[in-house]
Amino acid sequence: MHRRLALLSTLALAAGSAAALLPATAAQAQPPAGASPRSSAGASAQPSAGGLVRGSVRGQVAVPVREQAPVRGQAPVRGQAQAQAPARGSAAARPRPAQHAATDSAGERRQVVRYWTEARMEAAEPLNPPNPAKGAESSPADVRAPSTAAAPSTAAPSAVAPTAAASSSVARALQAARSGGAAWIGGGAVVRTTGRIFFTTQGRNASCSGSAVTSANKSVVITAGHCVKVNGAFHTNWVFVPGYDRGARPFGTWAATKLLTTPQWNASEDVDHDVAAAVVAPLDGKSLVDVVGGQGVAFNQPRRRQMYAFGYPAVAPYDGSKLVYCSGRAFDDYLLSGDLGLTCDQTGGASGGPWMLDFDESTGLGTLNSVNSFKYGFAPNWMFGPYFGNEAQAVYQSAQTSGVL
């Protein structure tokens, strides 16, 4: 039996359950075809209503680009100034995001930035955290191929169960396929908005990935919940380095003033809600988005859409020195979570990197709609990320309306 591992863990293949990783390919990777999507009657990770905020380059004003029809009394989001009207299950009706003061003064922020020398950044490694909440054992015999036939839907959660379990030999064949994962050489806004996150936790230095997003205060970084808090404690010395390149910091080092995460991750490290945001202080009098731009962000969108995932993986075969991407059609996790899945061989250190809808390779702009979160030990070529619903939206709204100091 193999425990579900958080992405920060060093991934290990179970003996006989999966083939070794093959060389990455830059072609768009499609998920394996197979059985029906995961049954999740009543699951919260289904679309209801939501808005999109367009990404911006170096501080352009954000505007909504499209909205879904209101569902169950929810009002559509119109730009950043308005939020969804309170309704059953809406963000306004749920517990507020957990918030933690990362730094309290300009002197403390200077001390944090000075702490992160090039040597410390290069030596920082992904953590080996505890298994996420709901961590359960699963064997290769439990593997079923995710469905790619179902079109995105805005309907209520369905209860369609997988039709049959695949054999372990089928599981090995699925994992032997080439997975997505290649260095991003396309340029564009994504090389500025995506960056490495560095922090100290439990006496050691570690790294994650994150993305600058368009926001009212121009100072929000979206990442994974475990990139701000693990084992009941928020991380310290937290900084965001956009465009990180082998120790170089072309756009500076941005110290966090506040860290926010979902109440579910805060209370029990529930992998379905492994989402977080950081508010970073201005640098040399300028806000983050004014310097690097910001990706769009969306919530309560249809599932199983084409996505691009970015990050700075730092566990072999990667070393954290370059921006890596995967692309393909997302599928539903039919095992132990309500998350989205993507064929992707990124490793530890990519945690918190953005998943984007409608990504334009020519501009490097897209709409952030999930983040790298975890993998199953027997499925190293599949990455999973949380569905961005009301809880994730509440984190973003709290972060973008928060003061930056």
Backbone torsions as a table, in degrees:
resi	resn	phi	psi	omega
1	MET	NA	144.1	-174.6
2	HIS	-125.2	127.8	-179.7
3	ARG	-76.0	143.8	174.7
4	ARG	-66.5	129.6	-175.9
5	LEU	-106.1	140.8	170.1
6	ALA	-69.3	152.7	-177.1
7	LEU	-60.3	-27.5	-179.3
8	LEU	-67.6	-18.8	-179.9
9	SER	-69.9	152.4	171.0
10	THR	-73.6	119.6	-171.8
11	LEU	-76.4	139.3	178.7
12	ALA	-132.5	138.4	178.0
13	LEU	-83.3	136.7	173.8
14	ALA	-72.9	142.4	-176.5
15	ALA	-59.7	124.6	176.2
16	GLY	76.5	-1.8	-174.8
17	SER	-98.8	-17.4	-179.3
18	ALA	-153.3	149.8	179.7
19	ALA	-83.7	160.7	-180.0
20	ALA	-66.4	154.5	179.3
21	LEU	-64.4	138.2	177.2
22	LEU	-99.2	165.9	179.7
23	PRO	-55.0	140.0	-178.3
24	ALA	-70.1	155.9	177.9
25	THR	-125.6	147.3	-179.9
26	ALA	-84.9	-8.9	179.6
27	ALA	-68.3	155.6	177.4
28	GLN	-65.5	128.5	-176.5
29	ALA	-97.2	125.2	176.8
30	GLN	-95.0	141.8	179.6
31	PRO	-67.1	153.4	179.2
32	PRO	-59.7	147.5	179.1
33	ALA	-91.9	153.7	179.0
34	GLY	175.4	-128.9	-168.4
35	ALA	-80.2	-172.1	-174.9
36	SER	-74.4	161.8	178.9
37	PRO	-67.3	163.3	-176.4
38	ARG	-62.9	139.4	174.4
39	SER	-77.9	133.0	-179.6
40	SER	-150.9	58.5	-179.8
41	ALA	-57.7	124.3	-179.9
42	GLY	79.9	5.0	-178.3
43	ALA	-65.4	145.7	-178.9
44	SER	-78.0	-15.8	-173.2
45	ALA	-87.1	45.2	175.0
46	GLN	-120.1	147.2	-177.9
47	PRO	-67.2	142.7	172.9
48	SER	-124.8	-68.0	173.4
49	ALA	-153.3	152.9	-179.5
50	GLY	-173.7	168.4	-179.5
51	GLY	-125.3	161.5	176.0
52	LEU	-114.4	144.6	171.9
53	VAL	-117.7	125.5	-175.9
54	ARG	-69.5	143.2	176.1
55	GLY	-68.2	163.1	-177.8
56	SER	-136.8	155.4	176.2
57	VAL	-109.7	115.9	176.6
58	ARG	52.5	51.6	167.0
59	GLY	89.5	14.3	175.1
60	GLN	-60.5	147.6	-179.8
61	VAL	-68.6	134.8	-179.4
62	ALA	-79.3	142.4	175.2
63	VAL	-136.8	148.6	177.7
64	PRO	-70.5	140.7	-178.7
65	VAL	-106.3	-25.1	171.4
66	ARG	-167.4	159.3	-178.7
67	GLU	-134.7	154.0	172.1
68	GLN	-91.8	161.1	178.7
69	ALA	-65.8	143.0	178.4
70	PRO	-59.1	145.0	179.3
71	VAL	-128.6	135.4	176.3
72	ARG	51.3	43.8	173.2
73	GLY	83.6	1.7	179.7
74	GLN	-78.4	142.6	176.6
75	ALA	-92.5	142.3	177.8
76	PRO	-65.7	148.2	175.6
77	VAL	-77.1	128.9	179.1
78	ARG	-118.6	95.6	-178.0
79	GLY	72.5	-159.2	-175.9
80	GLN	-94.6	-20.2	-172.4
81	ALA	-74.3	-27.8	-175.9
82	GLN	-110.3	142.9	176.1
83	ALA	-111.9	171.0	178.0
84	GLN	-62.9	142.6	176.0
85	ALA	-66.1	142.7	179.4
86	PRO	-56.8	132.0	178.9
87	ALA	-152.7	166.6	179.8
88	ARG	-55.4	123.4	179.5
89	GLY	82.1	0.2	-178.0
90	SER	-78.0	167.6	-178.9
91	ALA	-60.4	-36.4	-177.0
92	ALA	-66.9	-22.8	-177.5
93	ALA	-93.3	1.4	-175.7
94	ARG	-110.6	165.8	179.2
95	PRO	-57.0	145.7	179.9
96	ARG	-68.4	152.8	176.7
97	PRO	-59.6	150.2	174.5
98	ALA	-75.7	137.2	-177.3
99	GLN	-130.2	141.3	-177.4
100	HIS	-136.6	134.7	177.4
101	ALA	-77.9	116.6	-178.0
102	ALA	-81.7	-43.0	176.1
103	THR	-140.3	151.1	-174.5
104	ASP	-112.8	-11.5	-174.9
105	SER	-151.9	163.6	177.7
106	ALA	-63.6	-37.2	178.3
107	GLY	-63.7	-39.4	178.4
108	GLU	-67.2	-37.9	178.9
109	ARG	-67.2	-38.9	176.3
110	ARG	-63.0	-38.9	179.1
111	GLN	-64.4	-40.7	178.7
112	VAL	-63.6	-45.1	-179.9
113	VAL	-63.4	-41.8	178.4
114	ARG	-64.3	-31.2	-179.8
115	TYR	-59.6	-36.3	-173.9
116	TRP	-87.2	79.2	172.2
117	THR	-72.8	164.5	177.3
118	GLU	-57.8	-39.6	-179.2
119	ALA	-63.3	-41.3	179.6
120	ARG	-67.8	-39.1	178.2
121	MET	-63.4	-45.3	-178.5
122	GLU	-67.1	-27.9	-179.1
123	ALA	-87.1	-14.2	-178.8
124	ALA	-64.0	137.9	-177.4
125	GLU	-129.3	153.0	173.9
126	PRO	-58.8	148.9	-178.7
127	LEU	-80.2	173.4	173.0
128	ASN	-120.7	74.2	-170.4
129	PRO	-77.6	172.6	175.8
130	PRO	-67.3	161.9	176.8
131	ASN	-62.1	143.1	179.2
132	PRO	-61.1	162.6	174.2
133	ALA	-56.1	149.7	-174.3
134	LYS	68.8	12.2	-179.9
135	GLY	-59.1	121.8	-177.9
136	ALA	-133.8	165.2	-178.5
137	GLU	-87.8	145.1	179.7
138	SER	-150.0	141.0	-178.6
139	SER	-110.6	165.3	179.0
140	PRO	-57.0	-25.8	-179.9
141	ALA	-68.0	-17.1	179.5
142	ASP	-82.4	-8.2	-172.5
143	VAL	-73.4	132.0	172.2
144	ARG	-125.4	149.7	-179.6
145	ALA	-75.3	133.1	177.0
146	PRO	-68.7	149.2	-178.1
147	SER	-81.7	141.2	173.1
148	THR	-117.8	0.8	-174.1
149	ALA	-82.3	-31.9	-175.2
150	ALA	-72.3	134.1	178.4
151	ALA	-81.5	156.6	175.7
152	PRO	-55.5	142.2	-176.4
153	SER	-136.7	147.8	174.2
154	THR	-106.2	13.8	-179.1
155	ALA	-73.0	169.3	176.7
156	ALA	-63.8	160.0	-178.7
157	PRO	-52.5	134.0	-180.0
158	SER	-93.1	166.9	179.3
159	ALA	-121.9	31.4	179.0
160	VAL	-77.2	119.9	-176.4
161	ALA	-94.0	156.6	173.4
162	PRO	-57.7	143.6	-176.1
163	THR	-80.1	-32.1	-178.2
164	ALA	-160.6	153.7	177.0
165	ALA	-85.4	141.0	177.1
166	ALA	-84.0	154.3	178.0
167	SER	-78.1	164.1	179.5
168	SER	-63.1	-29.1	178.5
169	SER	-67.5	-36.8	175.8
170	VAL	-65.9	-40.7	178.4
171	ALA	-59.5	-42.4	179.5
172	ARG	-65.5	-37.8	179.3
173	ALA	-64.9	-40.0	179.0
174	LEU	-63.1	-42.6	-176.8
175	GLN	-75.8	-17.8	178.4
176	ALA	-76.7	-15.2	-179.5
177	ALA	-66.0	152.8	176.3
178	ARG	-63.1	136.1	-179.2
179	SER	-105.2	162.2	177.0
180	GLY	-71.5	144.5	176.9
181	GLY	155.2	106.3	-179.5
182	ALA	-154.9	154.7	177.6
183	ALA	-62.8	136.1	177.9
184	TRP	-82.9	118.6	-179.9
185	ILE	-119.3	11.1	-175.4
186	GLY	-80.9	-10.7	-178.5
187	GLY	68.6	-152.8	179.5
188	GLY	83.9	-174.4	-174.2
189	ALA	-61.6	-30.1	-174.0
190	VAL	-62.6	-27.1	-180.0
191	VAL	-74.7	-15.8	175.8
192	ARG	-97.2	-39.0	-175.2
193	THR	-78.2	-26.1	178.6
194	THR	-90.2	142.8	180.0
195	GLY	-157.8	176.1	175.5
196	ARG	-91.4	146.6	175.5
197	ILE	-111.2	134.0	178.0
198	PHE	-122.5	142.9	-179.2
199	PHE	-160.1	166.7	175.6
200	THR	-113.0	134.3	177.7
201	THR	-148.7	134.0	177.8
202	GLN	51.6	40.2	173.7
203	GLY	81.5	9.5	178.7
204	ARG	-138.2	157.9	179.6
205	ASN	-93.4	139.3	-175.3
206	ALA	-142.3	172.6	-177.9
207	SER	-138.0	153.5	173.2
208	CYS	-141.2	-168.5	175.1
209	SER	-128.4	162.4	179.1
210	GLY	-164.5	177.2	-176.6
211	SER	-141.1	135.6	170.2
212	ALA	-73.6	134.9	-179.4
213	VAL	-125.6	153.8	174.7
214	THR	-60.3	132.4	-176.4
215	SER	-157.4	161.6	-177.1
216	ALA	-61.7	-39.0	-179.2
217	ASN	-92.8	0.5	177.2
218	LYS	58.3	30.4	-170.9
219	SER	-141.4	24.1	-173.2
220	VAL	-106.1	133.9	172.2
221	VAL	-114.9	128.7	176.5
222	ILE	-99.1	136.8	179.8
223	THR	-152.5	-165.8	179.3
224	ALA	-91.5	155.3	179.2
225	GLY	-59.2	-40.1	-177.7
226	HIS	-73.5	-4.7	174.6
227	CYS	-88.7	-1.6	173.0
228	VAL	-122.1	-21.5	-176.3
229	LYS	-155.4	133.8	176.5
230	VAL	-145.9	144.2	177.5
231	ASN	56.2	36.2	174.4
232	GLY	81.0	4.5	-177.2
233	ALA	-131.0	134.4	175.1
234	PHE	-72.1	146.9	179.5
235	HIS	-71.9	159.7	177.2
236	THR	-118.3	172.6	179.6
237	ASN	53.3	42.2	-171.2
238	TRP	-85.8	123.1	177.4
239	VAL	-137.8	155.7	176.3
240	PHE	-117.7	129.6	-179.5
241	VAL	-121.1	89.9	-179.5
242	PRO	-66.8	142.9	177.3
243	GLY	67.7	24.6	-178.0
244	TYR	-52.4	137.8	-177.7
245	ASP	-147.6	91.6	176.6
246	ARG	51.2	48.3	178.6
247	GLY	94.3	-19.8	178.6
248	ALA	-77.4	147.1	-178.9
249	ARG	-127.0	77.2	-172.2
250	PRO	-62.1	-23.9	-178.1
251	PHE	-118.6	15.7	175.0
252	GLY	92.7	177.5	179.3
253	THR	-117.5	120.9	-171.3
254	TRP	-109.1	114.8	-178.3
255	ALA	-85.3	137.9	179.4
256	ALA	-76.4	142.1	170.9
257	THR	-102.4	-29.2	179.2
258	LYS	-141.1	145.3	173.7
259	LEU	-121.9	133.3	-177.9
260	LEU	-131.0	145.7	174.8
261	THR	-149.2	171.7	-178.3
262	THR	-70.1	152.4	177.2
263	PRO	-62.1	-29.5	-180.0
264	GLN	-69.5	-41.2	177.0
265	TRP	-70.8	-39.4	-178.9
266	ASN	-61.2	-39.8	-174.5
267	ALA	-82.9	-41.0	-171.5
268	SER	-141.1	9.8	-178.8
269	GLU	51.6	52.5	179.0
270	ASP	-77.2	116.7	-172.9
271	VAL	-65.5	-21.2	175.6
272	ASP	-64.5	-19.1	-175.9
273	HIS	-127.4	39.1	-178.1
274	ASP	-81.7	68.2	-175.0
275	VAL	-131.9	143.7	178.1
276	ALA	-152.3	166.0	174.9
277	ALA	-139.8	152.3	172.9
278	ALA	-125.5	141.6	171.1
279	VAL	-102.9	125.0	-176.5
280	VAL	-109.3	148.4	-178.8
281	ALA	-74.1	153.3	174.3
282	PRO	-59.3	154.1	178.9
283	LEU	-124.1	122.4	-177.7
284	ASP	53.5	38.1	176.3
285	GLY	79.9	4.0	-178.6
286	LYS	-117.8	147.6	176.5
287	SER	-83.1	158.9	-176.6
288	LEU	-56.0	-49.8	-176.5
289	VAL	-67.0	-29.3	176.5
290	ASP	-66.5	-24.5	-177.7
291	VAL	-94.0	-44.8	-172.9
292	VAL	-113.7	-8.8	-173.4
293	GLY	85.6	-176.0	-179.3
294	GLY	-152.4	138.9	175.3
295	GLN	-76.7	154.9	173.4
296	GLY	-68.7	170.4	179.1
297	VAL	-147.6	142.8	-176.0
298	ALA	-141.2	154.9	-178.1
299	PHE	-137.8	154.2	177.0
300	ASN	54.9	45.9	179.7
301	GLN	-97.8	161.9	175.7
302	PRO	-58.8	149.9	180.0
303	ARG	-89.2	173.9	173.3
304	ARG	59.2	49.1	178.4
305	ARG	-111.5	165.6	176.7
306	GLN	-66.4	133.4	-177.4
307	MET	-139.7	156.0	170.0
308	TYR	-116.7	135.2	177.7
309	ALA	-119.1	134.5	-178.3
310	PHE	-124.5	154.2	175.8
311	GLY	-179.6	176.1	176.6
312	TYR	-115.4	74.4	179.6
313	PRO	-62.8	140.5	-173.9
314	ALA	-126.6	5.3	176.3
315	VAL	-107.5	142.5	-176.3
316	ALA	-44.8	137.8	12.1
317	PRO	-85.6	9.1	179.6
318	TYR	-102.4	165.9	-178.8
319	ASP	-133.6	13.8	177.7
320	GLY	77.5	6.1	-174.1
321	SER	-89.6	-13.3	-174.9
322	LYS	-143.0	155.6	177.2
323	LEU	-76.2	127.7	-177.6
324	VAL	-119.0	147.8	178.5
325	TYR	-133.2	158.0	169.7
326	CYS	-131.2	156.3	175.4
327	SER	-147.8	149.6	179.5
328	GLY	163.0	-178.4	178.9
329	ARG	-88.0	128.4	179.3
330	ALA	-69.2	150.9	175.4
331	PHE	-129.2	169.3	-178.5
332	ASP	-89.0	138.0	171.3
333	ASP	-72.6	121.7	-175.9
334	TYR	-104.7	7.6	-175.7
335	LEU	-102.4	-84.8	-167.5
336	LEU	-120.7	6.5	-179.6
337	SER	-144.6	172.9	173.0
338	GLY	-100.0	21.1	-173.5
339	ASP	-79.7	171.1	171.3
340	LEU	-92.6	150.8	177.1
341	GLY	-120.2	156.2	179.1
342	LEU	-150.0	138.0	174.4
343	THR	-68.3	115.2	-172.0
344	CYS	-166.7	129.2	-178.5
345	ASP	-102.8	18.4	174.9
346	GLN	-60.0	151.9	-172.9
347	THR	-120.1	-170.8	-179.8
348	GLY	-51.2	138.9	-174.3
349	GLY	105.3	-26.0	175.8
350	ALA	-80.0	-10.4	179.4
351	SER	-48.0	133.2	178.1
352	GLY	87.5	-9.1	176.8
353	GLY	-64.1	150.9	-171.0
354	PRO	-77.7	142.5	164.9
355	TRP	-103.8	129.5	-174.4
356	MET	-126.3	136.5	170.2
357	LEU	-86.9	157.2	171.9
358	ASP	50.4	39.7	-178.0
359	PHE	-75.6	130.4	-179.0
360	ASP	-102.6	109.8	-177.3
361	GLU	-63.3	-26.2	-177.2
362	SER	-76.1	-28.5	-179.2
363	THR	-108.5	-19.9	-176.0
364	GLY	74.9	19.7	179.2
365	LEU	-111.0	143.7	177.4
366	GLY	-155.8	-164.6	-178.1
367	THR	-123.1	111.3	-176.5
368	LEU	-67.7	128.0	-174.5
369	ASN	-140.2	6.8	171.3
370	SER	-175.1	179.0	176.7
371	VAL	-141.2	154.6	173.2
372	ASN	-58.0	129.3	-175.5
373	SER	-127.3	-63.0	-174.5
374	PHE	-152.3	169.8	173.4
375	LYS	-134.7	156.8	168.4
376	TYR	-87.0	141.7	-177.3
377	GLY	-60.3	-30.5	-178.1
378	PHE	-88.5	-0.7	-176.4
379	ALA	-133.1	66.4	-173.8
380	PRO	-67.2	-14.6	-179.1
381	ASN	-95.5	6.6	176.2
382	TRP	-116.5	130.0	174.5
383	MET	-107.4	147.4	178.0
384	PHE	-125.9	145.2	-179.8
385	GLY	-139.4	149.7	-176.8
386	PRO	-69.1	145.6	172.4
387	TYR	-70.4	131.2	-179.4
388	PHE	-85.5	92.6	177.2
389	GLY	-107.7	-149.3	-175.6
390	ASN	-63.3	-34.9	-178.2
391	GLU	-66.6	-45.4	177.7
392	ALA	-63.7	-38.9	179.3
393	GLN	-63.4	-38.5	178.9
394	ALA	-63.7	-37.3	176.9
395	VAL	-63.5	-47.2	-179.8
396	TYR	-61.9	-46.2	-178.4
397	GLN	-62.2	-41.9	178.9
398	SER	-64.9	-39.3	-178.6
399	ALA	-68.1	-44.3	-174.0
400	GLN	-74.3	-19.1	177.5
401	THR	-99.6	3.3	-179.8
402	SER	-82.8	149.9	172.2
403	GLY	-66.9	147.4	-175.0
404	VAL	-84.5	-12.1	179.4
405	LEU	-122.0	NA	NA
